[in-house]
Amino acid sequence: MDALSEVLGAIQLDGAVYLDAEFTAPWCVEAQYGLPKETQLLAGADHIAFFHFLMAGGCKARLAEGGETLELQAGDFVLFPHDHRHLLGSDLKLPPVVADDLPRKAYSDSYLIQHGGGGEATHFVCGYLACDRRISQSLFNSLPQMLRIPIGRDPGMAWLLELLRVGVSESQAERPGARSLLAKLSELIFVEAMRRHAATLPEEQRGWLAGLRDPHVGKALALLHSDTARAWTVDELAREVALSRSALGQRFTDLIGEPPMQYLTRWRLALAARALRSGPESIGRIAERFGYESEAAFNRAFKREFGSPPASWRRQA
């Protein structure tokens, strides 16, 4: 029973490692994936996370609007959970070139970019993850605008770098199934990054990922996500995690930012919204599947959350 796995499964991430980039010093580029591109590929996607994985060399990275500058090394995974525009380069004081304006060689499932002044080389792959914002907000809202996780510096993760090299090679050889391979690799990298990030959060950290690490709140989250339709009460949940009702309520709210039942309601409605958009299942059946005793009760709750009743929202979506 694992709340992170439950949420990642519900998010239904789609994505790919789509760009193989080699830059030589001196260089500086400005990058952002951009949602409009991906909406052509994934129906219903309204959230994009953009990432780079350094295969060799090193560079600097920071948000285009300013802030902390990260020194990246081979094996680093740098994630922009909300696709903020950012700078990468050997020298970030150089006038940046917009990455989308650089000439690239197109393959069936990826692109190759080579650019720079001919000095020390940095090689990385770029990818995106697309998902539904309401389903993914618990996870992504708990992440900073820019996040570095040194995945590939662990000798035990050498297999991941090798898989990435194979995936990019397969794509550039235009072999069947390359896009599927790269999509799975992007998800695998992201999951490993989230596991490592959660494990390194400071003790005073608040947010959804910090809640997962707490033995009581993490178990409560896992229970709620594994049995969404159950008619949970705070008393029942507290018994399951071996805390008093008041202690669980306080601990859960401190870490997650809202009480357990409010969290559960929002999660149920997010799942229901996705079900309404993705298929012809009846509203009554969806209401039952996500823990509502009547369609009328579901309609009222849905309208409070989304501003319109389920039938209208489905037509608009």
C-alpha angles and dihedrals in degrees: 000000000000124000093200091055091045092052094043089051092050093046089060095208117209124188148113147222094248108161132058109196133187119182127180125205131299098042143128128180135182114220143183129154099217126213099239091069094055098045086071089061106035118041111222096016110144100156129062129188115193125203145179126204116199112223097176140355125016143261145169127262136189140150114277089236090058135254134118119005115219123210105219126202135186109292095031120131113204117192131193099197093191098034095249116183108257146175127240125181153113087260119020091194090072118097102267123238114220105247094219090059094058118103112254138184112236125219127180094269107013147019134238121217124187119179143145147075099299099257130111111350129232119192123193141152124228129210145162139220118210126196148142110289096217093050094046101041096096090060103033096042088059092059128085121244090258125023132182122198119180096220100150096047088075108092087217089065096056088109090064093057090048091051090051091052090049092047094052091045091051091051094049090048085055093229120167115268096023095125092052090050093050092046091054090047092054090052092046092052091048095050092049090048092052092049092052094044092051090051093054100047114123118252093250093053118123128200141075097300091048088051090056090059094053108094095223102035091041091054091046091052091049091051093049093048096044095052106026095160095055115111093243124189126189089245092056093045091049091052091051093053096039098243134115117262093250094045093052093046092051095043093046093048093046093054104032099032098237138055120273098254093047089051091049092050092051092048093049092050092048090053090046091051090054091049091051092052099042104050151005097262112141120258091237092055092047090050091052093045092056098047105270117137094207138022089234092058090048092050092052094048093045093051091051090053102039104024096241136058119267096258093053092043091051092052091049093046 
